[in-house]
Amino acid sequence: MKRVLLAGITFAAIAVGPVLAADMPRKAPMMAPAPVFSWTGCYIGGHGGGAWSRQDVNVNPTGVGNQAPSPLTLTASGGVVGGQVGCNVQLGRVVIGGEGDWSSTHLNSSATAPNLFFNGLPVGSGGISVTSNTEWLASVRIRMGFAVVPTVLAYVTAGPAWQHTNYTALDAFQGGCPNCATASFSSNNPGLAVGGGVEWAPMSNGILLRAEYLFYDLPGGTHPLNVSGTNTFAQSDLKVSVARAGVSFKF
């Protein structure tokens, strides 16, 4: 009798066990961790924003009988639009890279001054006028940044820069033209660009959004006016501030 009872209990356990096991809660499968965004790679994109420029110029007399020096300041503001391309390497939370960019702009400026005798008194006729137009800016810069969080990069940047600016100058002596001298030339002097910004990968993919500021310091020069070289037109450094936003696509 005991053997029959033991056999029945064993049979019931074997039959019911799988059913109970099927009703027990199961652990969810382990999920793979989400990949951490990396700034390593190359990118290409575009930007737009605003620019402000300032430059001191001077018509300097060098011959006897010419008017007194006439210092002027050229200031301008306008939009910028262009493109950028670069590459980054991420080492821990530090990001090092290089970038080249080109921006079209139209920073037009003009200024005038009266003729003055060497004692500072006005001549009473004639005058000086100067115009400038900066048409584009370009730079090749190193970028060094820090990933504040995996998808937000704060960076500083610096490198050589170039520009193209057209100038005209008119120096009208006593009585005005044709008793006058003119100059018309272009400047492409290389200089320096420095700045910084913040870049963001909002969807942790290849789309990068940025906001940045760049300051350009571009050397001036001296040019003769066409009056037997007795007067010269001198430019100080052209200083340009640019605030812009951009989007890039990392590949």
Secondary structure, DSSP 4 states (H G I P E B T S, - for coil): -HHHHHHHHHHHHHHHHHHHHHHS--PPPPPPPPPPP---EEEEEEEEEEEEEEEEEEEEE-STTPPPPEEEEEEEEEEEEEEEEEEEEEETTEEEEEEEEEEEEEEEEEEEE--B-TTS-B-SS-EEEEEEEEEEEEEEEEEEEEEEETTEEEEEEEEEEEEEEEEEEEEE-TT-TTSEEEEEEEE---EEEEEEEEEE-TTSSSEEEEEEEEEEEE---EEE-TTTTSEEEEE--EEEEEEEEEEEEE-
